[in-house]
Amino acid sequence: MSEHKIEVVINGRKHQATVEGRRTLGDFLRIHVGYTGVHLGCEHGVCGACTVIVDGVAVRSCLMLAVQAHGAEITTVEGLAAADGTLHPVQQALRDEHGLQCGFCTPGIVMTLAALTDGADAKPSGETLEAAMSGHICRCTGYQGIRRAIRRVAGETAGEKA
């Protein structure tokens, strides 16, 4: 078993660790660092529940090794809300549009949508955001609340962009 020293920034905090070469990023985040908002479902990259943002890009943490994240900046769902508790616009839209139910898939969905909508120039259409959802499986909501939240975030509803 090979062990490797890694250094990452997770939700703005620097972490150093020694990890086995075969440890996935998802397992590292949940077990070693304690970010249990990273949900591991299929562990094959199909369900999307383990999605986190690595250096600004949404990735499946079950498919990435922790050693591959060395030097990276990682954001988990725990790092999206503001310090004062104000929800990220994607989180707020999902809450407002009842796009949540059991919550297992929610962190991955939030992270995918946040990665696409964050940034001053990010103005994805609802169609683009819905296409990104094809990589997520939700068994509880029926997707209608999630679709309404996507349209809200994209600014395609009566309200203004979240």
C-alpha positions in Angstrom: 0.0 0.0 0.0 1.5 3.3 -1.0 0.9 6.4 1.1 1.2 10.0 -0.1 1.3 13.4 1.6 -1.3 15.8 0.2 -2.2 19.4 0.9 -5.6 20.8 -0.1 -7.8 23.7 0.7 -11.3 22.7 1.6 -14.0 25.3 2.1 -11.2 27.9 2.6 -9.3 25.8 5.2 -5.9 24.3 4.6 -5.7 20.5 5.3 -2.6 18.3 5.2 -2.8 14.5 5.3 -1.2 11.3 4.4 -3.5 9.1 2.3 -3.4 5.7 0.7 -2.9 6.0 -3.0 -6.2 4.2 -3.6 -8.3 6.4 -1.3 -11.0 8.3 -3.3 -11.5 12.0 -2.8 -15.0 11.3 -1.6 -13.8 8.9 1.1 -11.1 11.4 2.1 -13.6 14.2 2.4 -16.1 12.2 4.4 -13.9 9.9 6.6 -10.6 11.8 7.0 -11.8 15.4 7.1 -15.5 15.0 8.2 -17.4 16.7 5.4 -20.4 14.3 5.5 -22.4 16.5 3.0 -20.4 14.6 0.4 -22.8 11.6 -0.2 -21.5 8.4 -1.7 -24.2 6.6 -3.6 -23.2 4.4 -6.5 -19.4 4.9 -6.3 -19.3 4.6 -10.1 -19.9 8.3 -11.0 -23.4 7.7 -12.2 -25.7 9.1 -9.5 -23.9 12.5 -8.9 -24.5 12.5 -5.2 -20.7 12.9 -4.5 -20.2 15.9 -6.7 -17.9 18.6 -5.3 -16.1 21.6 -6.9 -12.4 21.2 -7.5 -10.6 24.3 -8.7 -13.9 25.7 -10.0 -15.1 22.5 -11.8 -17.8 20.1 -10.6 -16.3 16.6 -10.3 -17.5 13.2 -9.0 -15.4 12.7 -5.9 -15.9 8.9 -6.1 -14.0 8.9 -9.3 -11.1 11.1 -8.3 -8.3 9.9 -6.0 -7.4 12.1 -3.1 -3.8 12.2 -4.3 -5.0 13.8 -7.6 -6.4 16.7 -5.5 -3.0 17.6 -4.1 -2.7 21.4 -4.3 -6.3 21.9 -5.2 -9.0 24.1 -3.8 -12.1 22.1 -3.0 -15.6 23.3 -2.1 -18.2 21.0 -0.6 -21.8 21.8 0.1 -20.8 22.8 3.6 -18.7 25.6 2.1 -21.4 27.2 -0.1 -23.5 29.2 2.4 -22.1 32.5 3.6 -20.6 32.8 7.1 -23.7 34.5 8.4 -25.9 31.5 7.2 -27.2 33.1 4.1 -27.8 30.3 1.6 -26.1 30.2 -1.8 -28.5 31.3 -4.5 -28.8 27.7 -5.8 -29.6 26.4 -2.3 -32.1 29.2 -1.8 -33.8 28.4 -5.1 -34.1 24.7 -4.3 -35.5 25.6 -0.9 -38.0 28.1 -2.3 -39.2 25.8 -5.1 -39.4 22.6 -3.0 -36.7 20.9 -4.9 -35.6 18.9 -1.9 -37.1 15.8 -0.3 -34.9 13.1 1.3 -31.7 15.2 0.7 -29.4 12.4 -0.4 -28.9 13.7 -4.0 -29.2 17.4 -3.0 -25.6 18.2 -2.2 -24.4 16.9 -5.6 -27.1 18.7 -7.5 -26.3 22.0 -5.6 -22.6 21.6 -6.4 -23.1 21.0 -10.1 -25.4 24.0 -10.4 -23.2 26.2 -8.3 -20.2 25.4 -10.4 -22.1 26.5 -13.5 -23.6 29.6 -12.0 -20.8 31.1 -9.9 -18.6 33.8 -11.3 -19.4 37.3 -12.6 -19.8 36.2 -16.2 -21.7 33.0 -15.6 -25.1 33.3 -17.1 -26.1 29.8 -18.1 -29.6 29.2 -19.6 -32.1 27.0 -17.9 -31.6 24.6 -20.8 -27.9 24.4 -20.0 -28.6 23.8 -16.3 -31.2 21.2 -17.0 -28.7 19.4 -19.3 -26.2 19.3 -16.4 -28.9 17.6 -14.3 -28.8 14.5 -16.6 -25.8 13.4 -14.6 -27.9 13.2 -11.3 -30.3 10.7 -10.1 -33.1 11.7 -7.7 -35.6 9.1 -6.5 -37.8 11.3 -4.4 -38.7 14.7 -5.9 -39.9 13.8 -9.4 -37.6 16.6 -10.6 -40.3 19.2 -11.0 -39.2 21.4 -8.0 -35.6 21.0 -9.1 -36.6 22.2 -12.6 -38.5 25.2 -11.2 -35.4 26.1 -9.1 -33.2 25.8 -12.2 -35.5 28.2 -14.1 -35.3 30.6 -11.1 -31.5 30.5 -10.9 -31.3 31.1 -14.7 -33.6 34.1 -14.4 -36.3 32.5 -16.5 -39.2 32.9 -14.0 -41.2 36.0 -13.0 -38.7 36.7 -10.3 -35.2 38.0 -11.0 -32.1 35.8 -11.1 -31.1 34.4 -7.8 
